Amino acid sequence: MTGERDEHGLQDGRVAVVTGAASGIGLAAARSLAEAGAMVVAADRDAEGAARVAADLTGQGLRAAPAAFDVAEPEAVAAAMAAIARDHGLVRVLVNSAGIGVDVPFLDTDPALLDRIIGINLRGTMMLGQIVARGLIAAGRPGSIVNIGSVSGLRGNRGRAAYGASKGAVHLLTQVMALELGPHGIRVNCVAPGPIDTPLTRAVHRPEVRASWEERVALGRYGTPEEMASVIRFLAGDAAGYVTGQIIAADGGFQAVGIRD
Ligand SMILES: NC(=O)c1ccc[n+]([C@@H]2O[C@H](COP(=O)([O-])OP(=O)(O)OC[C@H]3O[C@@H](n4cnc5c(N)ncnc54)[C@H](O)[C@@H]3O)[C@@H](O)[C@H]2O)c1
């Protein structure tokens, strides 16, 4: 066991469910938590992707298993989480990275699109958090939940009416969860990424959008999924034992920047 594994307090093989684990930030988080010693359940609606990630991790001697479900389907979520608890034991860590992003102007946002985004980004995050928290409280064990918000939930970014509203709600949800679950020893935090180079942004960010982000962030570049994973791993583990209710902007300085010239 390496010193690095010790330092995060995840080396005891505790069960960590990571949603959205087949791609991008969730994939990097799943790998990072497994490398820190957790038993990672790589969950995604992309069943093949989840299986691939779990096989990849176990092939490297790490602890992992796949789970396939859609976070927007309450019955599927409940059934899958019950199966995970039965097969692997109490879920001590949850990372809610499953999410979709769209770039649609406010006036063009129809009810179906709004419902879809809220159903995945907000309701999915909330449902999974409820299930994991109920399990921890019943077992009388501490745990850690890491939600994924966005700088688009902290500032008004063009085209992010539905997406930004869903992420702003995740930030507030994080604070209420931290307050209500704190007495049970359950910490709840949120990482609010800036622009991160993942399949999502490669699909959604047009070249001019990409140029605008690069110009806007202090570091002048997109972040990497691994740079998000290291923040998630810190919040997930015992190293962050007195950190809860925080919205941590891992945003390359996006929020700090004012006029440049
Ligand atoms: N990439 C960025 O710049 C950025 C910035 C801020 C916030 N975020 C947030 O980070 C999270 C991860 O984004 P990413 O860039 O890694 O995206 P991504 O598209 O690379 O990965 C998202 C994963 O979530 C899965 N997923 C989507 N909907 C699902 C559902 N309903 N049920 C189960 N799985 C589902 C997808 O199959 C995919 O594997 C999202 O919540 C996103 O909003 C990303």
The ligand as a Tripos MOL2 file, in Angstrom:
@<TRIPOS>MOLECULE
LIG
   44    48     1     0     0
SMALL
NO_CHARGES

@<TRIPOS>ATOM
      1 N1        -17.1630   18.7550  -19.3600 N.am      1 LIG1
      2 C1        -17.3990   19.9480  -18.8240 C.2       1 LIG1
      3 O1        -16.8740   20.9640  -19.2640 O.2       1 LIG1
      4 C2        -18.3080   20.0650  -17.6340 C.ar      1 LIG1
      5 C3        -18.3920   21.3060  -17.0160 C.ar      1 LIG1
      6 C4        -19.2170   21.4590  -15.9270 C.ar      1 LIG1
      7 C5        -19.9390   20.3740  -15.4640 C.ar      1 LIG1
      8 N2        -19.8450   19.1730  -16.0890 N.ar      1 LIG1
      9 C6        -20.6380   18.0610  -15.5460 C.3       1 LIG1
     10 O2        -19.8060   16.9610  -15.2920 O.3       1 LIG1
     11 C7        -20.5590   15.7650  -15.4210 C.3       1 LIG1
     12 C8        -19.8280   14.8350  -16.3710 C.3       1 LIG1
     13 O3        -19.6950   15.4690  -17.6260 O.3       1 LIG1
     14 P1        -18.6710   14.9560  -18.7360 P.3       1 LIG1
     15 O4        -18.1420   16.1440  -19.4140 O.co2     1 LIG1
     16 O5        -17.7480   13.9680  -18.1470 O.co2     1 LIG1
     17 O6        -19.7170   14.2510  -19.7360 O.3       1 LIG1
     18 P2        -19.5990   12.9430  -20.6410 P.3       1 LIG1
     19 O7        -20.7050   13.0740  -21.6440 O.co2     1 LIG1
     20 O8        -18.2080   12.7280  -21.1170 O.co2     1 LIG1
     21 O9        -19.9530   11.7630  -19.6080 O.3       1 LIG1
     22 C9        -21.2100   11.7010  -19.0250 C.3       1 LIG1
     23 C10       -21.5430   10.2370  -18.7600 C.3       1 LIG1
     24 O10       -22.8140   10.2090  -18.1000 O.3       1 LIG1
     25 C11       -23.5960    9.2100  -18.6750 C.3       1 LIG1
     26 N3        -25.0030    9.5720  -18.5380 N.ar      1 LIG1
     27 C12       -25.6440   10.6140  -19.1340 C.ar      1 LIG1
     28 N4        -26.9340   10.5880  -18.8030 N.ar      1 LIG1
     29 C13       -27.1190    9.5130  -17.9900 C.ar      1 LIG1
     30 C14       -28.2400    8.9660  -17.3390 C.ar      1 LIG1
     31 N5        -29.4560    9.4990  -17.5100 N.pl3     1 LIG1
     32 N6        -28.0730    7.8720  -16.5620 N.ar      1 LIG1
     33 C15       -26.8460    7.3070  -16.4290 C.ar      1 LIG1
     34 N7        -25.7440    7.7730  -17.0440 N.ar      1 LIG1
     35 C16       -25.8890    8.8710  -17.8250 C.ar      1 LIG1
     36 C17       -23.1880    9.1590  -20.1420 C.3       1 LIG1
     37 O11       -23.5090    7.8870  -20.7290 O.3       1 LIG1
     38 C18       -21.6980    9.4030  -20.0360 C.3       1 LIG1
     39 O12       -20.9790    8.1810  -19.8880 O.3       1 LIG1
     40 C19       -21.9410   16.1730  -15.9200 C.3       1 LIG1
     41 O13       -22.8140   16.2600  -14.8170 O.3       1 LIG1
     42 C20       -21.7030   17.5490  -16.4980 C.3       1 LIG1
     43 O14       -22.8420   18.3560  -16.4750 O.3       1 LIG1
     44 C21       -19.0500   18.9830  -17.1680 C.ar      1 LIG1
@<TRIPOS>BOND
     1     1     2 1
     2     2     3 2
     3     2     4 1
     4     4     5 ar
     5     4    44 ar
     6     5     6 ar
     7     6     7 ar
     8     7     8 ar
     9     8     9 1
    10     8    44 ar
    11     9    10 1
    12     9    42 1
    13    10    11 1
    14    11    12 1
    15    11    40 1
    16    12    13 1
    17    13    14 1
    18    14    15 2
    19    14    16 1
    20    14    17 1
    21    17    18 1
    22    18    19 2
    23    18    20 1
    24    18    21 1
    25    21    22 1
    26    22    23 1
    27    23    24 1
    28    23    38 1
    29    24    25 1
    30    25    26 1
    31    25    36 1
    32    26    27 ar
    33    26    35 ar
    34    27    28 ar
    35    28    29 ar
    36    29    30 ar
    37    29    35 ar
    38    30    31 1
    39    30    32 ar
    40    32    33 ar
    41    33    34 ar
    42    34    35 ar
    43    36    37 1
    44    36    38 1
    45    38    39 1
    46    40    41 1
    47    40    42 1
    48    42    43 1
@<TRIPOS>SUBSTRUCTURE
     1 LIG1         1 GROUP 0 **** ****
